[in-house]
Amino acid sequence: MPTISMFYGILIRMFTDEHNPPHFHAKYGEYKATFNFDGDLLDGELPKKQMRLVQAWTELHKEELNANWDLAMIGETLFKIKPLD
């Protein structure tokens, strides 16, 4: 599963053979969570601070997430998305 972004110890990943609905995976230490492109938690858990960071990042990068999703659906290589500063 390619890592498309990384910030503050949080890895953001998206499979290239994903299934709908559009989503990405976040990992922080032993925590794992799945989010939609509105920043809503679909599955798993993250500490509160990291959850807010992922949601803020998602808001800033919805277009890039959608573009990567389209690439994933056709099995293409995903591009990196700028991390939070």
Sequence and secondary structure as in RCSB ss.txt:
>XXXX:A:sequence
MPTISMFYGILIRMFTDEHNPPHFHAKYGEYKATFNFDGDLLDGELPKKQMRLVQAWTELHKEELNANWDLAMIG
ETLFKIKPLD
>XXXX:A:secstr
  EEEEETTEEEE  TT  SS  EEEEETTEEEEE TTS EEEE   HHHHHHHHHHHHHTHHHHHHHHHHHHTT
          
